Amino acid sequence: MTDTTSELGPSRLQKAVEAIAISPKDAAKLVDGYRRSFRKKFEREPETPADKRRIASKVIDRYSKFAAATGAAAALPGVIPGVGTAVAVIGGGAADIAASLKIQIDMCMCLVDVFTEEMSSEDKKHLAFVLALAGSLEGLATNTGKVAVEKVAQKLVFQYIRGPALVTIKELFKKVGVTFLQKTAAKAIPAGVGVVFSGSTNYVLTTVVGKIAVTVLAKDV
């Protein structure tokens, strides 16, 4: 029998997700495509806060639909690039969790690129991981999709991003792993992406994480 607790240990889960997450460089390329589309449609650069929020909305919609469309862990290697690596690192029993986190981290990496300019690739990566993990953690801990939940989560995410990045990320992976285990054990989340999410739950959670990230990132725009 697969030891799911071991699979979701903070070091193994973190290693698996980091191995398959999008790079800041690739995220920048994807966002640049949205900027080109914006320039073509509006014949100007996307410079205002409203412009950036419009692009961010496209990014969130893309990844939320992607999250809803993903299948069981056995099918993930053919659906999400790099998930085969996650399977090798932590096993198929928890690869679906790594895949779910990858989708949210990839989304946040793109959102960071939309709203930030003068930030190193490493700082962008750290910020995206904190936003995705903290947003997912708070969404899972409550009933996702409610405005009140988003407001509470935003305050907590602000607290997380003020801490030392590497320590915070390690701690968040630990908390997220434990939360997933608790939800799975209690059968609080229906089957969908492996044993973790239904398509609709995955869609809503990813959308909530995206909205939280935008609120945090847009505060200085």
C-alpha positions in Angstrom: 0.0 0.0 0.0 1.3 3.5 -0.9 2.2 5.6 2.1 0.3 8.8 1.2 1.5 10.6 4.3 5.1 10.0 3.2 4.2 11.1 -0.4 2.9 14.4 1.0 5.8 15.2 3.2 6.8 18.8 2.8 10.2 18.1 1.2 8.9 15.5 -1.3 5.8 17.5 -2.3 7.8 20.7 -2.6 10.5 18.9 -4.7 7.8 17.5 -7.0 6.0 20.7 -7.5 9.1 22.8 -8.1 10.2 20.2 -10.7 7.1 20.7 -12.8 6.1 24.4 -12.2 6.4 26.9 -15.0 9.6 29.1 -15.0 9.3 32.9 -14.7 10.8 33.1 -18.2 8.1 30.8 -19.7 5.4 32.7 -17.8 6.6 35.9 -19.2 6.4 34.5 -22.7 2.8 33.4 -22.1 1.8 36.8 -20.7 3.5 38.6 -23.6 1.1 36.8 -25.9 -1.8 38.3 -23.9 -0.2 41.7 -24.1 0.2 41.4 -27.9 -3.5 40.5 -28.2 -4.4 43.5 -26.1 -2.3 45.8 -28.3 -3.8 44.5 -31.4 -7.4 44.9 -30.1 -7.0 48.3 -28.4 -4.0 49.7 -30.4 -2.1 50.8 -27.3 0.0 49.3 -24.5 -1.8 47.7 -21.5 -0.6 50.3 -19.0 -3.5 51.2 -16.6 -4.6 49.1 -13.6 -7.8 48.2 -15.5 -5.8 47.0 -18.5 -3.7 44.8 -16.3 -6.8 43.4 -14.5 -8.3 42.6 -17.9 -5.2 40.6 -18.9 -5.2 38.9 -15.4 -8.8 37.9 -15.9 -7.8 36.1 -19.1 -5.0 34.3 -17.3 -7.3 33.2 -14.4 -9.9 32.0 -16.9 -7.3 30.0 -18.8 -6.0 28.2 -15.8 -9.4 27.7 -14.1 -10.7 25.9 -17.2 -7.5 23.9 -17.4 -7.9 22.9 -13.8 -11.5 21.8 -14.4 -10.5 19.7 -17.4 -7.7 17.7 -15.9 -8.4 14.0 -15.4 -7.3 11.3 -12.9 -3.7 11.0 -11.8 -3.1 8.1 -14.2 -3.9 10.4 -17.2 -2.1 13.5 -15.9 1.3 12.8 -17.5 -0.4 13.1 -20.9 -2.4 16.2 -20.0 0.0 18.4 -17.9 3.7 18.6 -19.0 6.1 17.5 -16.3 3.6 15.5 -14.2 5.4 12.3 -15.1 8.3 13.8 -13.1 6.0 14.3 -10.1 4.8 10.7 -10.4 8.4 9.6 -10.3 9.2 11.7 -7.3 6.1 11.1 -5.1 4.1 8.4 -6.8 0.8 8.4 -8.6 -1.2 8.5 -5.3 -0.2 12.1 -4.7 0.7 13.3 -8.2 -2.8 14.7 -8.6 -2.1 17.0 -5.7 1.2 18.1 -7.2 -0.6 18.7 -10.5 -3.3 20.8 -8.8 -0.7 23.0 -7.1 1.3 23.3 -10.4 -1.8 24.8 -12.1 -2.3 27.4 -9.4 1.5 28.2 -9.2 1.7 28.5 -13.0 -1.3 30.9 -12.9 0.2 33.0 -10.1 3.6 33.1 -11.9 1.8 34.6 -14.9 -0.1 37.0 -12.7 3.1 38.2 -11.0 4.5 39.0 -14.5 1.3 40.9 -15.4 1.6 43.2 -12.4 5.3 43.5 -11.6 8.2 44.9 -13.6 11.3 45.6 -11.5 11.6 42.2 -9.9 14.1 39.4 -10.4 13.1 36.0 -11.7 13.9 34.4 -8.3 11.7 37.0 -6.5 8.9 36.4 -9.0 9.1 32.7 -8.4 9.1 33.0 -4.6 6.1 35.5 -4.7 4.1 33.2 -7.1 4.7 30.2 -4.9 3.6 32.1 -1.7 0.5 33.5 -3.5 -0.6 30.1 -4.9 0.1 28.1 -1.8 -1.4 30.6 0.7 -4.4 31.2 -1.5 -5.0 27.4 -1.9 -4.5 26.8 1.8 -7.1 29.4 2.8 -9.5 28.3 0.1 -9.3 24.7 1.2 -9.7 25.6 4.9 -13.1 27.3 4.2 -16.0 27.1 1.7 -14.4 28.3 -1.6 -16.0 30.9 -3.8 -17.5 33.2 -1.1 -16.6 36.9 -1.1 -16.1 36.9 2.6 -13.7 34.0 2.3 -11.7 35.8 -0.3 -11.4 38.9 1.9 -10.2 36.9 4.9 -7.7 35.0 2.7 -6.3 38.2 1.3 -5.4 39.4 4.7 -3.7 36.2 5.6 -1.8 36.1 2.3 -0.5 39.6 3.0 0.9 38.3 6.3 2.6 35.4 4.5 4.4 37.5 1.9 5.9 39.6 4.6 7.9 36.7 6.0 11.2 35.2 4.7 10.4 33.7 1.4 12.1 30.3 1.6 11.0 29.6 5.1 7.5 30.7 4.3 7.3 28.5 1.2 8.6 25.4 3.1 6.0 26.0 5.9 3.2 26.5 3.4 4.0 23.3 1.6 3.8 21.5 4.9 0.4 23.1 5.8 -1.0 22.5 2.3 0.0 18.8 2.4 -1.6 18.3 5.8 -4.8 20.1 4.7 -5.1 17.9 1.5 -4.7 14.8 3.6 -7.4 15.9 6.0 -9.8 16.8 3.3 -9.1 13.5 1.5 -9.4 11.4 4.6 -12.7 13.1 5.5 -13.9 12.6 1.9 -14.7 16.3 2.0 -13.6 16.8 -1.6 -15.3 14.5 -4.2 -13.4 12.5 -6.8 -12.3 14.3 -9.9 -8.6 15.1 -10.3 -7.4 11.8 -8.9 -9.0 11.6 -5.4 -8.7 15.3 -4.6 -11.0 17.5 -6.7 -14.1 17.4 -8.8 -13.8 19.5 -12.0 -16.2 22.2 -10.5 -14.4 22.3 -7.2 -11.0 22.6 -8.9 -12.3 25.4 -11.2 -13.7 27.4 -8.2 -10.6 27.0 -6.1 -8.3 28.0 -8.9 -10.5 31.0 -9.6 -10.5 32.1 -5.9 -6.7 31.7 -5.7 -6.4 33.9 -8.8 -8.7 36.6 -7.4 -6.7 36.6 -4.2 -3.4 36.9 -6.1 -4.7 39.8 -8.2 -5.9 41.7 -5.1 -2.5 41.3 -3.5 -0.5 42.2 -6.6 -2.7 45.1 -7.8 -2.4 47.0 -4.5 0.7 48.8 -5.7 -0.4 49.3 -9.3 
